[in-house]
């Protein structure tokens, strides 16, 4: 993902962690479930 976006892996990791925190999710899969339930996807 980082290569496609021309950013460092650390930047991607930080953004993923921030999204997980805002959704109060513990994993990427849980974030997808929460996002779908809330109509974000």
C-alpha positions in Angstrom: 0.0 0.0 0.0 2.8 2.4 0.9 4.4 2.0 -2.5 1.2 2.7 -4.3 0.7 5.9 -2.3 4.3 6.9 -2.4 4.6 7.1 1.4 6.5 5.2 3.9 5.2 2.0 5.6 5.3 3.9 8.9 2.9 6.6 7.5 0.5 3.9 6.4 0.7 2.2 9.8 0.0 5.5 11.6 -3.0 6.2 9.5 -4.4 2.7 10.0 -3.9 3.0 13.7 -5.8 6.3 13.7 -8.7 4.9 11.7 -8.9 1.9 14.1 -8.9 4.3 17.0 -11.7 6.5 15.6 -13.8 3.5 14.9 -12.9 1.9 18.2 -11.9 -1.3 16.3 -9.2 -3.7 17.3 -8.4 -5.0 13.8 -8.8 -4.1 10.2 -11.5 -6.7 9.8 -13.5 -5.2 12.7 -13.0 -1.7 11.2 -14.6 -3.0 7.9 -17.5 -4.4 9.9 -18.0 -1.2 11.8 -17.7 0.9 8.7 -20.3 -1.2 6.8 -22.7 -1.1 9.8 -22.3 2.7 10.0 -22.8 3.2 6.3 -19.3 4.5 5.7 -18.6 1.9 2.9 
